[in-house]
Amino acid sequence: MKRLLIIVSLFWGCLSAGAQGGIPLLDKVEGHRVRFHYSYSLSRGGGDFNPVTEGDVCVEGNAYSLDGLGLKVISDGSTRWTLDESAREAVVEKVEKEDLFTNPALFIASYKNYGDKIVVNASGKDFLDITLVLDDDTKARFLLKNIVYGEPQGKSDFSPEQKSLSKDYVITDLR
């Protein structure tokens, strides 16, 4: 679970890091339900970008769902569910409003605060290729594809009911 949170942190940290003039695709997120497929890779020592993970994301307001690394993370902005379907485990946690590292919606809202760390490699109508400079030796690359902006639909999709999980799930409630 910690590995996923680190990758989610880096991923959303990248979305939060923006060029000084803004990134139109990210500026458009507010007021929409946004879905996209992402791939994430790292480069160290000037080498090639090596794949780390890929998955699918849906964001609306401060709510989100992320599928990647065999886990599904769902948050309505106040409660976060991390589901490992293969292990039949779920962890439920309270989300702190100021917790930028676990709430991608908060990152998106503040990405312009990190303008000196991001390079937009390419951008189009439904894709964004960005590199985040983590330090002198390490860069993270995020390719967002199939970006779709839709009308807001509310937070009901971002809070699974415990009773909807089968009885063989082990649920750890940390709220």
Sequence and secondary structure as in RCSB ss.txt:
>XXXX:A:sequence
MKRLLIIVSLFWGCLSAGAQGGIPLLDKVEGHRVRFHYSYSLSRGGGDFNPVTEGDVCVEGNAYSLDGLGLKVIS
DGSTRWTLDESAREAVVEKVEKEDLFTNPALFIASYKNYGDKIVVNASGKDFLDITLVLDDDTKARFLLKNIVYG
EPQGKSDFSPEQKSLSKDYVITDLR
>XXXX:A:secstr
 HHHHHHHHHHHHHHH   TT  HHHHTTTTSEEEEEEEEEEEETT   EEEEEEEEEEETTEEEEEETTEEEEE
 SSEEEEEETTTTEEEEEE  TT TTT HHHHHHTGGGGGGGEEEEEE SSEEEEEEE SSSEEEEEEEEEEEEE
    SGGG   GGGS TT EEEE  
